[in-house]
Amino acid sequence: MKVLSMIQPWASLFVLRENQYETRSWKTNYRGPMAIHTSLKIDKAVCKHIAIQKLLGKHGYTTEKLPTGKIIAVCELVNCIKVTENNQTWAVLEDERIVEGNDFILGDFRVGGYAWEVKEMKLLDEWIPAKGKLGLWEHPF
């Protein structure tokens, strides 16, 4: 299965559906099943923000107990949409969708980047230890 590694807390917030897009500087033509892996790295500066702590807390998470080095969820990658406009508090995608609120705040919507859209996110009952990689990579589970 294809796997995408993400830094915490971004991975957990995405899996918990606090935002509907994962933003990347690169696109993929792949569509289909994809697992979400949490890298060993945690963005500690972001974790200090009260708003991030509150979003995680809604789901019973604390920044100190975020999973790292594990595949935590599966979903289906359905779209990869180019960012065409950024207005500091909202963005426009190439299909003319407007991105605002948590979706905007929890992403990097630089013009020329990409918003990856997924559906059917499912948190795994048992997390799978794995060493992450850059890009989309394969895991045999």
ABEGO torsion letter per residue (X at the ends): XBBBBBBOAAAAAAAAGABABBBBABBBABBEBBBBBBBABBBAAAAABAAAAAAAAAAGBBAAABBBGBBABBBBBABBBBBABBAGABBBBAAGBBBBEAAAAABBBBBGBBBBBBBGBBBBABBBBBBBBBEBBBBAX
